[in-house]
Amino acid sequence: MRRFHTAVATAAVAALAFCALPASATGATSDQGADRRQLRTWAADTWRSLDALVVEETGLPDDNIAGDLNPDSRGGYTSPTNIGAYLWSTVVARDTGLISAREARRRLATTLDTVAGLEKHEPSGMFYNWYDPATGAKLLEFPTSGDPVKPFLSSVDNGWLATGLLLTARAEPSLAGEADAVREQMNFGCYYDPAQNQIRGGFWDDDPQEPAPVADDYCGMGTDVWYTGHHYGAFNTEPRIASYLGIAAGQIPAKHYFGTYRTFPDSCDWDWTETRPTGQWAEYLGVPVFEGALPYRGMRIVPTWGGSMFEALMVPLFVPEEKWGPRSWGRNHPLYVRGQIEHGMQEAGYGYWGFSPSNNPAGGYREYGVDQLGLDGPGYTTDQERTAVDQPYEGCREGSPAPTEYGDGVVTPHASFLALRYAPGAAMTNLRAITRDFDAYGPGGFYDAVAVRSGQVSQRYLALDQGMIMAALGNELADDAMRRYVSRGALEREVRPLMAMETFAVGWDR
């Protein structure tokens, strides 16, 4: 039986991350048995929401459902990411004893059978962004609005579907043939732009006319497709799962690992970003890399794009980055979590923490994050008032005075589950406080988001967010099962040596 996580990789890393946290932030718990029982309860309830989301006939999960789990309240659409999340959640439910092995196999087989028949872009093997979960049909108009849909093939969404397929093949060998038959047709090299050594956000197979697509054919499909005008240029963001899978499959060159920005270089050319970085230049596999970090509350941290939790910590649910890169990710992940905790508990004074894209308790969906933990100058914000921090870029532009107060902060429980490995006491304390202080827990587990000053709650369940919670619980309760299934073999052989090469310029200034 696996012990509750009390460190990241070593005692030294744990000490680095938490030595200066006050007791109110670390929230250390003394009864690991009680914690484990609590986690099992949360897993059982979270699985209930995934079960309610899935359409039994197709095995496809809907994107979202109301807090009462009424099937009539489903959203009517799904995505490759949602499908991947349901696949790994089903394995978690089996591995933690919530369903039998026989039931898990039946569920996985139904989903795989449907996925094999979904319309996709055949030359690349990639799947479109939106399908009808009841029929499997590609959506051409959005069910909630009737707006037309221009079918798009996202690199990151296909990365999460491929992750679910790889995990299924490893976790249920009797279905490996079916899962691998789909995944092995998925060519992530079709997103890789060799001129930039980065991947694109995705492509349309019909000209969308806007917004300024780039016609090209990166993987020799025989015909051009229309790529997004942007690349995924930031390193510490969730698209790196697609990069890892492409490198492991030999579809993307290893040097791509060093092709995205830890921070942008220390130059006024980049003064539209958050603030001036610290760091130095290095070279790996012939690629120059600025080993930059951003200052935040006495720390130096490799940021995400917007400052959210899932950008940084969804990938290590499946890839043991802090073990493979002890001088890079092993230092950064716990510091990033600490930054989120300090913002919620001290800087903004919400009394709660965990900021990541989620449903907006006031309606709709929104990106939340700690502004100063992101590369983007405007960044994501943590409150409904969108209180941003305009830091100076020394020698290039002036900033504005720091906010003296923040408004109605919005926390999402999945962010605390992502932090469970790196700050177990703080995560458990935060989650218990959310359930104690708000009407934030229902028949399917934690509702999606809470505005902590108004007490407004988004009483819906999202397949993606519930899937992240299930993956975190699967690792915690089943001996890192999610990581064991995904990371062995080609991924470890090809990607681990890249992580081991690098030292991030992160640490403490106090």
C-alpha positions as CSV (number, residue, x, y, z in Angstrom):
1,M,0.0,0.0,0.0
2,R,1.4,3.3,-1.1
3,R,2.2,5.9,1.6
4,F,0.5,9.3,1.3
5,H,2.7,11.7,-0.6
6,T,4.9,13.7,1.8
7,A,7.6,14.8,-0.7
8,V,8.1,15.5,-4.3
9,A,11.3,13.5,-5.1
10,T,13.5,13.9,-2.1
11,A,13.4,15.4,1.4
12,A,15.5,18.2,0.1
13,V,13.0,19.2,-2.6
14,A,10.2,19.1,0.0
15,A,12.2,21.3,2.3
16,L,12.9,23.7,-0.5
17,A,9.2,24.0,-1.3
18,F,7.7,24.3,2.1
19,C,10.3,25.4,4.7
20,A,9.0,29.0,4.9
21,L,5.3,28.4,4.6
22,P,3.2,29.4,7.6
23,A,1.1,26.8,9.3
24,S,-2.1,28.3,7.9
25,A,-0.8,27.6,4.4
26,T,0.8,24.2,4.8
27,G,-2.2,22.8,6.6
28,A,-0.4,19.7,7.6
29,T,-2.6,16.8,8.6
30,S,-1.7,14.3,11.2
31,D,-4.0,11.4,10.4
32,Q,-3.0,9.8,7.1
33,G,-5.6,7.0,7.6
34,A,-8.3,9.6,7.8
35,D,-6.9,11.4,4.7
36,R,-6.9,8.2,2.7
37,R,-10.5,7.4,3.7
38,Q,-11.5,10.9,2.7
39,L,-9.8,10.5,-0.7
40,R,-11.7,7.2,-1.3
41,T,-15.0,8.9,-0.6
42,W,-14.1,11.7,-2.9
43,A,-13.1,9.2,-5.6
44,A,-16.4,7.3,-5.3
45,D,-18.5,10.5,-5.6
46,T,-16.4,11.9,-8.5
47,W,-16.8,8.6,-10.4
48,R,-20.5,9.0,-10.0
49,S,-20.4,12.2,-12.0
50,L,-18.3,10.6,-14.8
51,D,-20.8,7.7,-14.9
52,A,-23.7,10.3,-15.2
53,L,-21.8,12.1,-18.0
54,V,-21.4,9.0,-20.2
55,V,-23.9,8.0,-22.9
56,E,-24.2,4.2,-22.3
57,E,-24.8,3.3,-25.9
58,T,-21.8,5.0,-27.3
59,G,-19.5,5.1,-24.3
60,L,-18.8,8.8,-25.0
61,P,-18.9,11.2,-22.1
62,D,-20.7,14.5,-22.4
63,D,-18.7,17.7,-21.7
64,N,-20.8,18.8,-18.7
65,I,-23.8,18.0,-16.6
66,A,-25.8,19.8,-13.9
67,G,-25.1,19.2,-10.2
68,D,-28.1,17.0,-9.7
69,L,-26.7,14.6,-12.4
70,N,-29.9,14.6,-14.4
71,P,-29.1,13.2,-17.8
72,D,-31.4,15.7,-19.4
73,S,-29.0,18.5,-18.3
74,R,-26.0,17.2,-20.3
75,G,-24.4,19.7,-22.6
76,G,-24.9,17.7,-25.9
77,Y,-21.3,17.8,-27.1
78,T,-18.0,16.2,-26.3
79,S,-14.3,16.5,-27.3
80,P,-11.2,14.3,-27.7
81,T,-10.0,15.5,-24.3
82,N,-13.3,14.5,-22.6
83,I,-13.1,11.0,-24.2
84,G,-9.5,10.6,-23.0
85,A,-10.5,11.7,-19.5
86,Y,-13.3,9.1,-19.4
87,L,-11.0,6.3,-20.5
88,W,-8.5,7.0,-17.7
89,S,-11.2,7.6,-15.1
90,T,-12.7,4.2,-15.9
91,V,-9.3,2.6,-15.2
92,V,-9.1,4.6,-11.9
93,A,-12.5,3.3,-10.9
94,R,-11.4,-0.2,-11.6
95,D,-8.0,0.1,-9.9
96,T,-9.6,1.7,-6.7
97,G,-12.3,-1.0,-6.5
98,L,-15.2,1.2,-7.5
99,I,-16.2,-1.0,-10.4
100,S,-15.3,-4.6,-11.3
101,A,-12.7,-5.5,-13.9
102,R,-15.4,-6.9,-16.0
103,E,-17.4,-3.7,-16.0
104,A,-14.4,-1.6,-16.7
105,R,-13.5,-3.8,-19.7
106,R,-17.1,-3.5,-21.0
107,R,-17.0,0.3,-20.7
108,L,-13.6,0.7,-22.3
109,A,-14.5,-1.6,-25.1
110,T,-17.7,0.3,-25.9
111,T,-15.8,3.6,-26.0
112,L,-13.0,2.3,-28.1
113,D,-15.5,0.8,-30.6
114,T,-17.2,4.2,-31.0
115,V,-13.9,6.1,-31.2
116,A,-12.7,3.8,-34.0
117,G,-15.8,4.8,-36.0
118,L,-15.7,8.5,-35.4
119,E,-15.1,10.7,-38.4
120,K,-11.5,12.0,-38.4
121,H,-8.9,13.6,-40.6
122,E,-7.6,10.4,-42.2
123,P,-4.2,11.6,-43.5
124,S,-3.1,12.7,-40.0
125,G,-5.2,10.3,-37.9
126,M,-6.4,13.2,-35.8
127,F,-9.9,13.8,-34.4
128,Y,-12.1,16.8,-34.6
129,N,-12.8,19.0,-31.6
130,W,-16.6,18.4,-31.2
131,Y,-18.8,15.4,-31.5
132,D,-22.3,14.5,-30.5
133,P,-21.9,12.0,-27.6
134,A,-25.2,10.4,-28.3
135,T,-24.5,9.5,-31.9
136,G,-20.8,10.1,-32.4
137,A,-21.5,12.5,-35.3
138,K,-19.1,15.3,-36.0
139,L,-20.7,18.6,-34.9
140,L,-21.3,21.3,-37.5
141,E,-23.3,23.5,-35.2
142,F,-23.0,24.0,-31.5
143,P,-26.0,22.5,-29.7
144,T,-26.3,25.1,-27.0
145,S,-26.3,28.1,-29.4
146,G,-26.9,26.8,-32.9
147,D,-23.7,28.7,-34.0
148,P,-21.9,27.0,-36.9
149,V,-18.8,25.0,-36.1
150,K,-15.7,25.0,-38.4
151,P,-14.3,21.6,-37.7
152,F,-10.9,21.9,-36.1
153,L,-8.2,19.4,-35.1
154,S,-6.5,20.5,-31.9
155,S,-3.0,19.4,-31.1
156,V,-3.5,19.5,-27.3
157,D,-7.0,17.9,-27.4
158,N,-5.7,15.0,-29.5
159,G,-2.8,14.7,-27.1
160,W,-5.2,14.0,-24.2
161,L,-7.1,11.5,-26.3
162,A,-3.9,9.7,-27.2
163,T,-2.9,9.7,-23.6
164,G,-6.2,8.0,-22.7
165,L,-5.7,5.4,-25.5
166,L,-2.1,4.7,-24.4
167,L,-3.2,4.3,-20.8
168,T,-6.1,2.0,-21.8
169,A,-3.8,-0.3,-23.9
170,R,-1.4,-0.6,-20.9
171,A,-4.1,-1.0,-18.2
172,E,-6.3,-3.5,-20.1
173,P,-4.0,-5.6,-22.4
174,S,-7.0,-7.4,-23.8
175,L,-8.0,-4.2,-25.5
176,A,-4.5,-3.1,-26.5
177,G,-5.1,-4.0,-30.1
178,E,-8.1,-1.8,-30.4
179,A,-6.6,1.1,-28.5
180,D,-3.3,1.0,-30.3
181,A,-4.9,0.7,-33.7
182,V,-6.4,4.2,-33.2
183,R,-3.5,5.8,-31.5
184,E,-0.8,4.6,-33.9
185,Q,-2.5,6.4,-36.7
186,M,-2.3,9.7,-34.9
187,N,0.7,11.6,-36.3
188,F,1.7,14.5,-34.0
189,G,4.3,15.5,-36.6
190,C,1.5,17.0,-38.5
191,Y,1.5,19.9,-36.0
192,Y,5.2,20.4,-35.9
193,D,6.6,23.4,-37.7
194,P,10.3,22.7,-38.3
195,A,11.0,26.4,-39.1
196,Q,10.0,27.4,-35.6
197,N,10.8,24.1,-33.8
198,Q,7.4,24.4,-32.2
199,I,3.9,22.9,-32.6
200,R,0.9,24.8,-33.9
201,G,-2.3,25.0,-32.0
202,G,-4.0,22.9,-34.6
203,F,-5.5,23.0,-38.1
204,W,-8.7,23.1,-40.2
205,D,-9.0,20.8,-43.1
206,D,-11.2,23.3,-44.9
207,D,-10.1,27.0,-45.2
208,P,-11.8,28.8,-42.3
209,Q,-11.1,32.2,-44.0
210,E,-10.3,33.6,-40.6
211,P,-8.4,34.1,-38.3
212,A,-5.5,34.4,-40.8
213,P,-4.7,30.6,-41.1
214,V,-1.4,29.4,-42.5
215,A,-1.6,26.9,-45.3
216,D,1.0,24.2,-45.2
217,D,1.7,20.4,-45.0
218,Y,4.1,19.6,-42.2
219,C,3.9,15.8,-42.3
220,G,3.6,15.1,-46.0
221,M,-0.1,14.5,-46.1
222,G,-0.2,15.3,-49.8
223,T,-2.4,18.3,-49.4
224,D,-2.2,21.5,-47.4
225,V,-4.3,22.1,-44.3
226,W,-4.9,25.5,-42.7
227,Y,-2.9,25.9,-39.4
228,T,-3.6,28.3,-36.6
229,G,-1.6,31.5,-37.0
230,H,0.0,30.9,-33.5
231,H,2.4,28.3,-32.2
232,Y,2.5,26.9,-28.7
233,G,5.6,28.9,-27.7
234,A,5.5,28.6,-23.9
235,F,7.2,25.6,-22.4
236,N,5.3,25.1,-19.1
237,T,1.9,24.6,-20.5
238,E,-0.4,21.6,-21.1
239,P,0.4,21.2,-24.9
240,R,3.7,19.7,-23.9
241,I,1.8,16.3,-23.6
242,A,1.4,16.4,-27.4
243,S,5.1,17.2,-27.7
244,Y,6.1,14.3,-25.5
245,L,3.9,11.9,-27.4
246,G,5.3,13.1,-30.7
247,I,8.9,12.8,-29.6
248,A,8.3,9.3,-28.1
249,A,6.7,8.1,-31.4
250,G,9.6,9.6,-33.5
251,Q,7.2,11.9,-35.2
252,I,8.8,15.1,-33.8
253,P,12.6,15.5,-33.3
254,A,14.0,15.5,-29.8
255,K,15.4,19.0,-30.2
256,H,11.8,20.3,-30.1
257,Y,11.9,19.8,-26.3
258,F,14.2,22.8,-26.2
259,G,12.3,24.8,-28.8
260,T,9.8,26.6,-26.6
261,Y,10.4,29.4,-24.1
262,R,11.0,28.8,-20.4
263,T,10.6,32.6,-20.3
264,F,11.1,34.9,-23.2
265,P,14.6,36.4,-23.4
266,D,15.8,39.2,-21.2
267,S,15.2,42.0,-23.7
268,C,13.0,45.0,-24.2
269,D,11.7,43.3,-27.3
270,W,9.6,41.2,-24.9
271,D,8.5,43.9,-22.5
272,W,4.9,43.2,-23.3
273,T,5.2,40.1,-21.1
274,E,4.7,39.9,-17.3
275,T,8.1,41.3,-16.0
276,R,11.8,41.1,-16.6
277,P,13.1,37.6,-16.1
278,T,16.3,36.4,-14.5
279,G,18.4,33.7,-16.1
280,Q,21.2,32.8,-18.5
281,W,21.6,31.2,-21.9
282,A,22.4,27.5,-22.4
283,E,22.5,25.1,-25.4
284,Y,21.0,21.7,-25.7
285,L,21.1,19.5,-28.9
286,G,22.2,22.6,-30.8
287,V,19.2,24.7,-29.6
288,P,19.9,27.9,-27.7
289,V,17.7,28.1,-24.6
290,F,17.3,31.1,-22.4
291,E,17.0,29.5,-18.9
292,G,14.8,32.2,-17.5
293,A,12.5,32.5,-14.5
294,L,10.2,35.1,-13.2
295,P,10.4,36.6,-9.7
296,Y,7.4,36.2,-7.4
297,R,7.3,36.7,-3.7
298,G,10.9,35.9,-3.1
299,M,10.9,32.9,-5.5
300,R,12.1,32.5,-9.1
301,I,9.7,30.3,-11.1
302,V,9.4,29.1,-14.7
303,P,5.9,30.4,-15.4
304,T,3.0,29.0,-17.4
305,W,1.3,31.2,-20.1
306,G,-1.6,32.4,-17.9
307,G,-0.7,31.4,-14.4
308,S,-3.2,28.6,-14.0
309,M,-2.7,25.3,-12.2
310,F,-3.7,22.9,-14.9
311,E,-1.2,24.4,-17.4
312,A,1.6,23.4,-15.0
313,L,0.3,20.2,-13.4
314,M,-2.0,18.3,-15.6
315,V,0.9,16.7,-17.6
316,P,2.6,15.3,-14.5
317,L,-0.5,13.3,-13.6
318,F,0.8,11.0,-16.3
319,V,4.5,11.8,-16.8
320,P,6.8,11.9,-13.7
321,E,8.5,15.1,-14.7
322,E,9.9,15.9,-11.3
323,K,11.7,12.5,-11.2
324,W,13.0,12.6,-14.7
325,G,14.1,16.2,-14.4
326,P,15.1,16.7,-10.7
327,R,17.0,19.9,-11.5
328,S,14.2,21.3,-13.6
329,W,10.7,20.2,-13.0
330,G,11.6,18.7,-9.6
331,R,12.4,22.3,-8.4
332,N,9.7,24.1,-10.3
333,H,6.5,22.2,-9.6
334,P,6.6,22.6,-5.8
335,L,7.5,26.3,-6.2
336,Y,4.6,26.9,-8.6
337,V,2.2,25.3,-6.1
338,R,3.6,27.5,-3.4
339,G,3.0,30.5,-5.5
340,Q,-0.6,29.6,-5.9
341,I,-1.0,29.0,-2.2
342,E,0.7,32.3,-1.2
343,H,-1.5,34.2,-3.6
344,G,-4.7,32.8,-2.2
345,M,-3.8,32.8,1.4
346,Q,-1.6,35.8,1.8
347,E,-1.4,38.2,-1.2
348,A,-5.1,38.2,-2.0
349,G,-6.2,37.1,1.4
350,Y,-9.1,34.9,0.1
351,G,-8.5,32.2,2.7
352,Y,-8.6,29.5,-0.1
353,W,-6.5,28.8,-3.1
354,G,-6.4,26.9,-6.4
355,F,-6.8,28.9,-9.6
356,S,-7.4,27.3,-12.9
357,P,-9.8,27.6,-15.9
358,S,-13.3,26.4,-14.8
359,N,-16.9,27.2,-15.0
360,N,-17.6,30.8,-13.9
361,P,-20.0,30.7,-10.8
362,A,-21.7,33.8,-12.4
363,G,-22.2,31.9,-15.6
364,G,-20.2,30.6,-18.6
365,Y,-16.6,29.4,-18.6
366,R,-13.5,31.5,-17.7
367,E,-9.8,31.3,-17.4
368,Y,-8.5,31.8,-13.8
369,G,-4.9,32.0,-12.7
370,V,-2.3,33.9,-10.7
371,D,-1.3,36.8,-13.0
372,Q,2.3,36.9,-11.8
373,L,2.8,33.2,-12.5
374,G,2.1,33.7,-16.2
375,L,4.2,34.9,-19.1
376,D,1.4,36.8,-20.7
377,G,1.4,40.4,-19.6
378,P,-2.4,40.7,-19.0
379,G,-2.4,37.2,-17.7
380,Y,-5.3,35.3,-16.1
381,T,-6.8,36.7,-12.9
382,T,-8.1,35.1,-9.7
383,D,-11.2,37.2,-9.0
384,Q,-14.4,38.2,-10.7
385,E,-13.3,41.8,-10.9
386,R,-10.3,40.8,-13.0
387,T,-7.8,42.4,-10.7
388,A,-4.5,42.3,-12.6
389,V,-1.0,43.2,-11.6
390,D,0.9,45.5,-14.0
391,Q,4.5,44.9,-12.9
392,P,7.3,47.0,-14.3
393,Y,9.7,45.6,-16.9
394,E,12.9,47.2,-15.5
395,G,14.6,49.5,-18.0
396,C,11.9,49.1,-20.6
397,R,8.5,50.1,-19.3
398,E,7.0,51.3,-16.0
399,G,4.4,49.4,-14.2
400,S,1.5,50.4,-12.0
401,P,1.1,50.2,-8.2
402,A,0.3,46.7,-7.0
403,P,-3.3,46.1,-6.0
404,T,-4.1,46.8,-2.4
405,E,-7.1,44.5,-2.4
406,Y,-8.7,41.7,-4.5
407,G,-12.3,41.0,-5.1
408,D,-14.4,37.9,-5.3
409,G,-11.8,35.2,-5.8
410,V,-12.8,32.0,-7.7
411,V,-11.2,28.7,-6.7
412,T,-11.7,25.4,-8.4
413,P,-11.3,22.1,-6.5
414,H,-9.5,20.3,-9.4
415,A,-6.5,22.7,-8.8
416,S,-6.1,21.4,-5.3
417,F,-6.1,17.8,-6.5
418,L,-3.4,18.7,-9.0
419,A,-1.3,20.0,-6.1
420,L,-1.9,16.9,-3.9
421,R,1.5,15.4,-4.8
422,Y,3.4,18.6,-4.1
423,A,1.6,20.0,-1.0
424,P,-0.5,17.2,0.5
425,G,-1.4,18.9,3.8
426,A,-2.3,22.2,2.2
427,A,-4.4,20.5,-0.5
428,M,-6.4,18.4,2.0
429,T,-6.9,21.4,4.3
430,N,-8.1,23.5,1.4
431,L,-10.5,20.9,0.0
432,R,-12.0,20.3,3.5
433,A,-12.4,24.0,4.0
434,I,-14.2,24.4,0.7
435,T,-16.7,21.6,1.6
436,R,-17.1,23.0,5.1
437,D,-17.6,26.7,4.2
438,F,-19.6,26.5,1.0
439,D,-22.4,24.5,-0.7
440,A,-19.7,23.2,-2.9
441,Y,-20.2,19.4,-2.8
442,G,-22.9,17.4,-4.4
443,P,-23.8,13.8,-5.5
444,G,-20.9,13.8,-8.0
445,G,-18.3,15.2,-5.8
446,F,-17.0,18.8,-5.8
447,Y,-18.9,21.2,-7.9
448,D,-16.7,23.0,-10.5
449,A,-15.9,26.4,-8.9
450,V,-16.6,28.6,-5.9
451,A,-16.5,32.4,-5.7
452,V,-15.3,32.6,-2.1
453,R,-16.5,36.1,-1.0
454,S,-19.9,36.0,-2.5
455,G,-20.3,32.3,-1.8
456,Q,-21.6,31.7,-5.3
457,V,-21.0,28.2,-6.6
458,S,-21.0,26.8,-10.1
459,Q,-23.1,23.6,-9.5
460,R,-22.0,21.8,-12.6
461,Y,-19.6,19.0,-13.3
462,L,-17.2,19.1,-16.3
463,A,-15.7,15.9,-17.7
464,L,-12.2,17.5,-18.0
465,D,-12.1,18.8,-14.5
466,Q,-13.6,15.6,-13.0
467,G,-11.1,13.6,-15.1
468,M,-8.2,15.5,-13.6
469,I,-9.5,14.8,-10.1
470,M,-9.9,11.1,-10.9
471,A,-6.4,10.9,-12.3
472,A,-4.9,12.5,-9.2
473,L,-6.8,10.1,-7.0
474,G,-5.8,7.2,-9.1
475,N,-2.2,8.0,-8.5
476,E,-2.7,8.6,-4.8
477,L,-4.8,5.5,-4.1
478,A,-3.3,3.0,-6.6
479,D,0.4,3.5,-6.4
480,D,0.9,6.0,-9.2
481,A,-1.1,3.9,-11.6
482,M,-1.7,6.7,-14.1
483,R,2.0,7.4,-14.4
484,R,3.0,3.7,-14.5
485,Y,0.6,3.0,-17.4
486,V,1.6,6.0,-19.5
487,S,5.3,6.8,-18.9
488,R,7.0,3.5,-19.4
489,G,8.5,2.4,-22.7
490,A,9.2,4.9,-25.5
491,L,8.1,7.9,-23.5
492,E,10.7,7.2,-20.8
493,R,13.3,6.1,-23.3
494,E,13.0,9.2,-25.5
495,V,11.9,12.0,-23.2
496,R,13.5,11.3,-19.8
497,P,17.1,12.0,-21.1
498,L,15.9,15.4,-22.4
499,M,14.5,16.4,-19.0
500,A,17.7,15.2,-17.3
501,M,19.9,17.5,-19.3
502,E,18.4,20.7,-18.0
503,T,18.7,22.9,-14.9
504,F,16.1,25.6,-14.4
505,A,17.1,29.0,-13.0
506,V,14.5,28.6,-10.2
507,G,14.8,28.9,-6.5
508,W,14.7,31.3,-3.6
509,D,15.8,34.9,-3.2
510,R,15.0,35.0,0.4
